[in-house]
């Protein structure tokens, strides 16, 4: 090779290296670990691997399991040192003082002034959904995150009760609708040994759904009752729920470990045919059925209605998640050096291609296009390990718009679709509280009082459930809640709502 060619080659390589290095950038993202067991790092997850290739960047994820993660974030935010570029955390409710205080403290960076130029996809989506924009905007109309959104109500209902079909058929009873019928149904399962454990909950998380408590016209925590915000555990109706459910527990109708067992322990018991009725995710219908009876998986369970007090009345409280999920969203911090570039990366999720990437995975692997619409591939739909497990290797929750089409394609059996229809037939939407914004003093009062209140509730509620509660004991409990300030907090909520 001549000297001229050598020099030319060196110059070309130098130019390429310079061009690559000038365009290449990296940023840090503090996030819960949402990858599947197949990947050790979120950066290896297909959707984020694709994002890094598209934008010629590197995402340094700092993540851990959810319980550890919350503590990690609290420690970091308390020092306000070494902030990452992006944080996924519930700044609406878990940060002392809320999102407004997080902005004032220099932890979260408002992004509205840069969205128009650098985030056209998110801007376009919000222009088409002004009701969502108003929901996730600050009082002055500015935006503060790249949101995780579930616009369709069907996507926001995915937890409820279902019974093993052979247990149901062996009972000889109709599916229960009222609390009294539920008691008789569980009593039959217990008395005739149709299952070792008549009823259990997903990982012991009774508060993740309003099943049973909702029959009494209340929900867990704060909820909207007409035009008034109330706190379920501080109501007289709560006594009726405690009295009835503690009876179920005392008679052995409820898993005695439901309040303490881990998700792994629950899943093991559920998969070993010990439980007759489970309150669980709709995706778990498939997971558990595949483990219990692979040949009968699609017809192994029967979905059950959320109970009411009287037959024929519309169920008030079912399962319905809000449109906006704060803890799944992405918040930028003042430490973000490549702000415009990071915004462009995060904005990609709200584009048509990004929508498919984060909901369906990789084209040609986990999905293909049919008439312009994304359809999961056979290796996902017909995976021997079940759809939910297979798709988890490609799709993880995060800051993007959840697809109703992807959700319904994941409902592999008529039983799952029937469950969503049944669990959605409630007035749950009317009890969702819109996002409220409080001033710093109000946030401080809420945080301090609710910290004490929740600590008290953690001590007494399961005692009431497992030991029973008299009316005198309950009245004392209400007085204690009021002394701790629950009515003050309710008033702050109602003032902000009105």
Secondary structure by P-SEA (a helix, b strand, c coil): ccaaaaaaaaaaaaaaaaaaaaaccccccccccccccccccccccaaaaaaaaaaccccccccccaaaaaaaaaaaaaacccccccccccccccccccaaaaaaaccccccccccccccaaaaaaaaacaaaaaaaccccccccccccccccccccccbbbbccaaaaaaacccccccaaaaaaaaaaaaaacccccccccccccccccccccccccccccccccccbbbbccccaaaaaaaaaaaaaaaacccccccccccaaaaaaaaaacccccccccaaaaaaaaaacccccccccbbbbccccccccccccccccccccccccbbbbcccccaaaaaaaaaaccccaaaaaaaacccccccccccccbbbbcccccccccccccccccccccccbbbbaaaaaaacccaaaaaaaaaaaccccccccccbbbbcaaaaaaaaaaaaaaaaaaaccaaaaaaccccaaaaaaaaaaaaaacaaaaaaaaaaaac
